[in-house]
Amino acid sequence: MSRRLISVLVSAGLALGTVFGVSQPVSAADSAPDGGGRANAGVKPGARAATASTTATTPAGYTIRGIDVSSHDHNLGPINWPGVATDGYKFAYVKATEGQTYRNPYFAEDYAAAKAAGLLVGAYHFARPDGRDPVTEANFFIDNAQFAKDSQTLVPMVDIEWPYWSGAPTCYGLTTTEMSAWIKSFTDQVKARIGRPVMIYTNTNYWNPCTGNNATFGANPLDIAGYTTTRPPLPAGWTTETVWQYAAGNPSEPGNYSQNVFNGDYPALTRLTGAPAAAAPIALRARINSRYVVAESAGTKPLIANRTSVGLWEQFDLVDAGDGFVALRARANGRYVVVEGTKPLIANRTSVGAWEKFTIINNSDGSISLQANANGRYVVAENAGTQPLVANRTSIGPWEKFDKIATS
């Protein structure tokens, strides 16, 4: 009998019942000697996917691929990390810990070998809220995660998903208020330790019912699990994903690892590291006329999409404004773009407030749309780009779509 099956049977024997909301004893947190949890949130509670992820097609619109692994991926021997890199993968997440005491015995070797192969690499933790001590659990994770403020170490990730043992209560026996408080304490402690927000890996069908549709974690990068051909619906609080785990992997098959895609290009991926590279300025090209948005007359006139090439006046810095928002700073004058109610957008502000914040909407066709925080409306290239940009649309159509283009 395999050690994995033994651990599942032991865990099942410790479970108190199958009724939703029944608390697990704290001792169950360490019932799996080999660490029973792995990033597999795209399946229902207590299940393990057995589909072959190596044959899954990379979702359209995504070009940066990665994998995640745990001790289960060593069932057939060591991981060939140079081969992973040769296959075109650019990043990996490796399970480091679970609960308050489990350490993946393969973590250190996988972490080092993946980096040596040239991948960007992060550590992940399988959360056990039934332990009821999020601060201790977060400290245990960071103490063992080998996070470094360098250009190859990705921000850590916390895996918040279904219990993996039969008979466990779906939300670990916590109420929605208790679950939300546990997650907040854990994520706050990680940020206090490393100075960066931890990535949250989850599934909408877990997150929404178990947190009561808590929408306050949108500032944390999201790794959404969904083994579907199109990206699954996002949990409450997020308007876009950072990573999508689109196939589950099968540890009983050689090289069949969980498959991920990054929502962006490689320079954007590097900004998830401990020492993120400075972001290159971007240009916005309107889909409706293929013209670039310009801060006209060095920003003294409203923005308009009428340029056929990119110069200084067509470049903008995408600035993190916190809580999932961004601000656009014109390179021409160093001023921020503002939404002044119904007036056209103009780059004339020296600081970021509510009117200078936008949410980036990633559309399924690879374009983006900008939703103004000031009024919740979408920015439009009015009259097919012949008039200045204004944030007054309630839905996204062709005139509200832009291509985000790195200029260097």
VEXTOR-546687 format. One line per 10 residues: number of its first residue (from 1); their letters; for each residue x, y, z of C-alpha. Coordinates in steps of 0.02 Angstrom, whole numbers, plus 50000, padded with zeros to 5 digits. Layout:
<recs>
NUM = a = X,Y,Z  ... .
</recs>
This chain:
<recs>
1 = msrrlisvlv = 50000,50000,50000  50072,50171,49953  50115,50296,50088  49997,50420,50005  49849,50300,50019  49896,50261,50199  49896,50447,50242  49726,50473,50162  49655,50324,50259  49729,50387,50422 .
11 = saglalgtvf = 49659,50561,50388  49489,50489,50349  49492,50393,50512  49524,50554,50607  49383,50648,50524  49235,50680,50640  49102,50679,50509  49046,50728,50336  48924,50864,50384  48973,51038,50325 .
21 = gvsqpvsaad = 49027,51145,50471  49086,51006,50588  49254,51055,50662  49410,50951,50632  49520,50920,50785  49682,51017,50783  49778,50854,50784  49713,50820,50608  49826,50958,50546  49974,50840,50553 .
31 = sapdgggran = 49888,50676,50510  49974,50656,50341  50157,50612,50370  50204,50645,50188  50099,50802,50171  49934,50756,50094  49896,50925,50016  49947,50985,49845  49884,51124,49731  49732,51036,49659 .
41 = agvkpgaraa = 49590,51158,49691  49509,51132,49522  49424,50972,49582  49287,50944,49709  49322,50914,49895  49416,50755,49937  49450,50715,49753  49609,50705,49653  49611,50738,49467  49684,50601,49357 .
51 = tasttattpa = 49681,50684,49187  49842,50699,49090  49895,50880,49097  50040,50852,48977  49914,50839,48836  49815,50994,48890  49820,51136,48765  49894,51300,48825  49747,51422,48837  49734,51550,48698 .
61 = gytirgidvs = 49808,51720,48737  49937,51656,48863  50119,51631,48816  50212,51613,48982  50197,51436,49052  50242,51362,49221  50216,51212,49333  50192,51177,49517  50254,51024,49609  50247,50940,49779 .
71 = shdhnlgpin = 50318,50782,49857  50190,50681,49758  50283,50727,49598  50430,50623,49660  50329,50462,49659  50426,50406,49505  50594,50485,49547  50680,50655,49536  50610,50797,49431  50711,50834,49274 .
81 = wpgvatdgyk = 50721,51023,49294  50835,51055,49144  50706,50959,49041  50567,51067,49111  50660,51223,49055  50696,51146,48885  50510,51115,48864  50483,51304,48872  50423,51328,49051  50475,51493,49130 .
91 = fayvkategq = 50420,51477,49311  50379,51351,49447  50301,51346,49619  50365,51212,49738  50272,51156,49894  50374,51199,50048  50259,51171,50196  50088,51121,50258  50003,51166,50420  50119,51206,50564 .
101 = tyrnpyfaed = 50245,51062,50557  50257,50977,50386  50407,51015,50275  50418,50945,50100  50579,50839,50103  50607,50875,49918  50582,51063,49929  50763,51120,49947  50827,51013,49803  50683,51059,49687 .
111 = yaaakaagll = 50696,51243,49731  50882,51249,49695  50875,51139,49540  50733,51238,49462  50829,51400,49487  50988,51321,49417  50887,51275,49262  50845,51459,49238  50664,51461,49299  50589,51593,49412 .
121 = vgayhfarpd = 50539,51496,49567  50424,51522,49716  50376,51422,49870  50198,51377,49915  50110,51326,50075  49959,51213,50090  49849,51306,50215  49768,51213,50359  49643,51333,50438  49585,51193,50554 .
131 = grdpvteanf = 49746,51225,50650  49667,51389,50708  49834,51481,50722  49866,51579,50561  50011,51683,50627  50110,51531,50685  50071,51445,50520  50126,51595,50418  50289,51608,50516  50321,51422,50492 .
141 = fidnaqfakd = 50298,51446,50304  50412,51596,50288  50543,51517,50401  50554,51375,50275  50512,51460,50109  50688,51524,50069  50616,51688,50006  50752,51803,49942  50744,51980,49878  50824,51936,49713 .
151 = sqtlvpmvdi = 50771,51932,49532  50737,51743,49524  50631,51712,49680  50445,51734,49654  50331,51798,49792  50270,51654,49901  50098,51577,49874  49969,51510,49996  49858,51367,49937  49683,51390,50009 .
161 = ewpywsgapt = 49572,51249,49950  49470,51096,49994  49528,50976,50130  49600,50822,50045  49543,50688,50166  49378,50597,50155  49242,50657,50272  49320,50826,50312  49204,50976,50322  49221,51075,50161 .
171 = cygltttems = 49277,51236,50246  49378,51149,50381  49236,51178,50505  49260,51368,50505  49122,51494,50482  49140,51620,50341  49191,51753,50468  49320,51637,50546  49389,51586,50377  49405,51767,50318 .
181 = awiksftdqv = 49491,51815,50481  49610,51667,50467  49660,51714,50288  49683,51897,50334  49795,51856,50482  49898,51735,50378  49920,51852,50230  49954,52003,50341  50090,51907,50432  50174,51852,50271 .
191 = karigrpvmi = 50176,52031,50208  50245,52091,50374  50386,51964,50359  50438,51991,50177  50365,52161,50131  50266,52092,49983  50088,52027,49968  50076,51838,49959  49993,51759,49807  49829,51669,49845 .
201 = ytntnywnpc = 49792,51506,49755  49610,51452,49764  49454,51403,49670  49298,51512,49660  49186,51369,49714  49288,51357,49874  49326,51540,49906  49153,51616,49887  49054,51497,50000  49193,51476,50129 .
211 = tgnnatfgan = 49232,51662,50148  49056,51726,50120  49106,51809,49955  49242,51909,50042  49302,52040,49918  49440,52121,50020  49591,52023,49957  49601,52095,49781  49771,52174,49814  49848,52000,49828 .
221 = pldiagyttt = 49900,51916,49665  49779,51776,49620  49818,51601,49557  49649,51534,49501  49625,51346,49482  49505,51285,49349  49530,51136,49235  49431,51207,49091  49464,51268,48915  49421,51446,48962 .
231 = rpplpagwtt = 49472,51537,49119  49347,51503,49259  49249,51640,49347  49355,51734,49473  49323,51739,49660  49245,51890,49743  49366,52036,49752  49470,52001,49597  49447,52072,49422  49594,51979,49346 .
241 = etvwqyaagn = 49707,51831,49380  49896,51830,49392  49915,51643,49364  49790,51514,49302  49816,51330,49343  49721,51256,49197  49769,51071,49213  49795,50965,49367  49938,50848,49330  49952,50665,49375 .
251 = psepgnysqn = 50097,50611,49488  50082,50431,49430  50138,50480,49255  50315,50539,49214  50330,50726,49190  50143,50756,49210  50148,50911,49320  50011,51036,49358  50005,51163,49216  49999,51351,49241 .
261 = vfngdypalt = 49999,51506,49133  50048,51682,49182  49933,51825,49134  50060,51939,49052  50229,51940,48969  50398,51888,49040  50448,52064,49100  50284,52068,49198  50325,51898,49274  50492,51965,49335 .
271 = rltgapaaaa = 50397,52098,49433  50331,51958,49544  50507,51924,49608  50585,51983,49770  50684,52114,49674  50563,52158,49534  50635,52235,49378  50582,52412,49341  50428,52410,49232  50451,52469,49055 .
281 = pialrarins = 50336,52610,49000  50186,52557,48898  50089,52626,48751  49901,52605,48730  49841,52566,48555  49655,52582,48524  49581,52427,48443  49451,52528,48349  49578,52623,48242  49750,52548,48284 .
291 = ryvvaesagt = 49811,52720,48338  49911,52757,48496  49849,52861,48641  49946,53023,48662  49963,53149,48803  49939,53290,48678  50052,53443,48690  50155,53366,48831  49997,53334,48931  49916,53504,48921 .
301 = kplianrtsv = 49777,53436,48810  49661,53285,48835  49717,53110,48789  49668,53054,48614  49704,52896,48512  49768,52969,48348  49954,52931,48333  50028,52805,48212  50192,52779,48306  50259,52786,48483 .
311 = glweqfdlvd = 50365,52930,48544  50388,53008,48716  50212,53080,48720  50135,52910,48687  50223,52825,48834  50147,52796,49006  50209,52717,49167  50088,52591,49242  50098,52630,49428  50032,52515,49565 .
321 = agdgfvalra = 49903,52619,49660  49863,52485,49789  49707,52379,49819  49713,52312,49641  49711,52484,49558  49838,52562,49440  49876,52740,49390  49939,52802,49221  50084,52924,49228  50128,53013,49066 .
331 = rangryvvve = 50313,53007,49022  50296,53173,48933  50268,53273,49093  50272,53150,49240  50090,53188,49280  49950,53064,49316  49797,53038,49206  49637,53096,49291  49452,53060,49265  49363,53224,49303 .
341 = gtkplianrt = 49185,53163,49295  49119,53181,49118  49270,53279,49054  49400,53199,48938  49549,53113,49018  49701,53223,49041  49874,53196,49117  49892,53344,49235  49892,53277,49414  50045,53271,49526 .
351 = svgawekfti = 49980,53136,49644  49862,52987,49644  49690,53000,49723  49523,52918,49690  49504,53004,49520  49674,52945,49458  49644,52758,49490  49593,52628,49361  49559,52442,49359  49634,52346,49213 .
361 = innsdgsisl = 49510,52224,49136  49594,52084,49038  49479,52038,48894  49470,51864,48821  49540,51924,48653  49702,51984,48731  49653,52168,48739  49627,52268,48898  49498,52393,48954  49515,52530,49085 .
371 = qanangryvv = 49380,52551,49216  49388,52717,49309  49377,52707,49497  49296,52879,49502  49134,52825,49419  49148,52640,49377  49138,52680,49191  49249,52615,49051  49368,52724,48951  49318,52741,48769 .
381 = aenagtqplv = 49409,52801,48613  49260,52910,48571  49196,52912,48392  49321,52779,48338  49465,52881,48409  49429,53047,48326  49385,53129,48492  49474,53129,48662  49462,52981,48779  49325,52989,48909 .
391 = anrtsigpwe = 49267,52869,49046  49080,52860,49017  49036,52685,48954  48942,52555,49056  48999,52405,48952  49146,52349,48846  49134,52352,48657  49261,52378,48517  49287,52562,48559  49331,52520,48741 .
401 = kfdkiats = 49472,52399,48699  49657,52438,48695  49817,52342,48667  49946,52366,48806  50116,52373,48722  50284,52378,48810  50391,52513,48730  50562,52447,48782 .
</recs>
